[in-house]
């Protein structure tokens, strides 16, 4: 009987540790801004750039995926690596059928992303 009690105690401890480990891995990592002195936000800069260059296609019913007409619609795409390649890189292919955005604009968008996408 004592062995069963020890076994139960041991299994309980192991299972509780596994549950704790899983809950930690499910949490999102806290983002730390890389350029805290740069005040590039969605409202003061990004919305205008996206409105002028992206929302003709990236809107509800548009040809492109996603609806970039709002912060909540843009963020899931902006935080994805394909956004960096297709919009921010020197070989960017967006905006479609146009040259890449100016380097200074791409740099500002990169700062916004690296500063945790502030609204």
C-alpha positions in Angstrom: 0.0 0.0 0.0 2.8 2.4 0.9 4.4 1.7 -2.5 1.2 2.6 -4.3 1.0 5.9 -2.3 4.6 6.8 -3.3 3.8 5.9 -6.9 0.7 8.0 -6.8 2.7 10.9 -5.3 5.5 10.6 -7.9 3.0 10.5 -10.9 1.2 13.5 -9.5 4.4 15.5 -9.2 5.5 14.5 -12.8 2.1 15.3 -14.3 1.8 18.7 -12.6 5.3 19.6 -13.8 4.4 18.7 -17.4 1.2 20.7 -17.1 3.2 23.7 -15.9 5.7 23.3 -18.7 3.0 23.3 -21.3 1.3 26.4 -19.9 4.5 28.3 -20.1 5.1 27.3 -23.8 1.6 28.5 -24.7 2.2 32.0 -23.5 3.3 34.6 -26.0 6.8 36.0 -25.6 6.8 39.6 -24.4 8.0 41.9 -27.2 10.8 44.4 -26.3 11.1 47.4 -28.6 14.5 47.4 -30.4 14.3 51.2 -31.1 12.5 52.7 -28.1 13.5 56.3 -29.0 11.8 56.0 -32.4 8.1 57.0 -32.3 6.8 55.1 -35.4 3.2 53.9 -34.7 0.4 52.6 -36.8 -1.7 55.8 -36.2 1.1 58.4 -36.7 2.8 56.8 -39.7 2.0 53.2 -40.9 -1.7 53.7 -41.6 -0.9 56.5 -44.1 1.7 54.4 -45.9 -0.5 51.4 -46.0 -3.5 53.4 -47.2 -1.6 55.0 -50.0 0.2 51.8 -51.2 -1.6 48.6 -50.1 -5.3 48.9 -49.5 -6.4 49.1 -53.2 -5.8 45.3 -53.1 -5.5 44.4 -49.4 -9.1 45.2 -48.3 -12.3 43.2 -47.9 -13.2 42.0 -51.4 -9.8 43.0 -52.8 -7.4 40.9 -54.8 -4.8 40.6 -52.1 -5.1 38.6 -48.9 -6.0 40.3 -45.7 -7.7 43.6 -45.0 -5.1 46.2 -44.3 -7.6 49.0 -43.7 -7.3 48.6 -40.0 -4.6 47.9 -37.4 -6.2 44.6 -36.4 -6.3 43.5 -40.1 -2.7 44.5 -40.8 -0.8 43.2 -37.7 -1.1 39.4 -38.5 0.5 40.0 -41.9 3.1 42.6 -40.8 4.4 40.3 -38.1 4.9 37.4 -40.6 8.3 36.8 -42.3 6.8 37.0 -45.8 5.9 40.7 -45.1 9.6 41.4 -44.5 10.6 39.8 -47.7 7.8 41.0 -49.9 7.5 44.6 -48.6 10.7 45.5 -46.7 13.6 43.9 -48.6 15.6 45.5 -51.3 14.0 42.9 -53.7 10.5 43.6 -52.5 7.7 42.8 -55.0 5.1 44.9 -53.2 3.3 47.1 -54.0 2.4 44.9 -56.9 3.3 46.2 -60.3 5.1 49.1 -58.8 8.7 49.7 -57.6 9.4 48.9 -54.0 8.6 51.5 -51.4 11.4 54.1 -50.9 14.2 52.8 -48.6 13.4 55.3 -45.9 9.7 54.2 -45.8 10.8 50.5 -45.7 13.2 51.4 -42.8 10.4 53.1 -40.9 8.1 50.2 -41.3 10.8 47.9 -40.1 11.3 50.0 -37.0 7.6 49.8 -36.4 7.7 46.0 -36.6 10.8 45.7 -34.5 9.2 48.0 -31.9 6.4 45.5 -31.4 3.9 47.0 -33.8 2.6 49.9 -31.6 -0.8 51.2 -32.4 
